[in-house]
Amino acid sequence: GACQKYEALATNQQGARGIAIDDTFVYWTAQTDGKVLKMPLGGGSPTVLASNQGEPYAIAVDATYVYWTNSTAGTVMRVPIGGGSPSLVVSD
């Protein structure tokens, strides 16, 4: 196949780990910074959905929530896709 041009959506992301995509946004975890972020697929500025997390790692998204694991806390968390307060789903 033909080579495709790749473009960075966000730079200077400390410890970027997990990534999830829906029809509108790309979501990712920044493990070193303890953040969960999103950004429009067409570009723009990242939005912090959660901060002060315990090394967020894996991430998933559905029509309502963004979910992620916190490595050091042994938790699964979620936040509404449009933003809000993170809540605990399950604890180790």
Sequence and secondary structure as in RCSB ss.txt:
>XXXX:A:sequence
GACQKYEALATNQQGARGIAIDDTFVYWTAQTDGKVLKMPLGGGSPTVLASNQGEPYAIAVDATYVYWTNSTAGT
VMRVPIGGGSPSLVVSD
>XXXX:A:secstr
        S    TTEEEEEE SSEEEEEETTTTEEEEEETT    EEEE S SSEEEEEE SSEEEEEETTTTE
EEEEETT    EEEEE 
